[in-house]
Amino acid sequence: MESVDDPEVTINFDKKMTEAHKRILKEFAEMKDIRAELTQTHREFVRMARDEVIKKCADDEILFETIERLTTDQHHKNESLLEKQHALTEVASNSEQKEIQKNTFIREMEKLQEEKDKAKELIESQNKTNKDRLKNLQKARFIFEENLRMEMRKIDDDRLQFVFRSIDAAHPDRPYVITIELSKEGSYQSVSSKPALEGLPDLERRLQETNKLAVFLKKAREQFISQARQEGVKNQE
């Protein structure tokens, strides 16, 4: 073991201490430079981060303003759209009501036209029926006036009267009257006689069934004659 008092040991120790001190100083200087470099880098990073944050804030503010403006514009557009939809709904409702009114009017016109056509057909049918009945009446009038001394009278638009004579041999000018009432359709509605004819209800029923006026008048005259003869016999007794 070397002695501490050995000069070489002392010199070596001082040398090593000096080298260690220099190395430490060098490392310290390097660390100082690194620290300075890191500090500068940190400062640059902080500055850049600050600028970026400031720029980001400015951009965000612009973005928020844009969003707010767009939101306001969209709100106005929505209100305008709702107003237009409401207006369109009213227009559509009015159009629908007008279409309904139009269709209703068309149906009413068609119904009126149908009723008009039916009324026209009924009138034409009644006219034809009346013409045919008039011909039959004229024919019957000729037959009975010429052969049976019967007179036909029109009392009003709804009643016809047939006056028979030469029924009672004792009283040839005595009138025997049949009155017929006509319905609006031209059918024989009711019949009356003067003097009262016992078999008149049955004759009236057959007239309404057959619509043969000449046969009815002939049968009525025959019954008037028969009834007059019976009355004559009773008077003689």
Secondary structure, DSSP 4 states (H G I P E B T S, - for coil): ---TT-HHHHHHHHHHHHHHHHHHHHHHHHHHHHHHHHHHHHHHHHHHHHHHHHHHHHHHHHHHHHHHHHHHHHHHHHHHHHHHHHHHHHHHHHHHHHHHHHHHHHHHHHHHHHHHHHHHHHHHHHHHHHHHHHHHHHHHHHHHHHHS-EEEEEEETTEEEEEE-S-BTTBTT--EEEEEEEPTTS-EEEEEEES--TTHHHHHHHHHHH--HHHHHHHHHHHHHHHHHHHHHHHH-
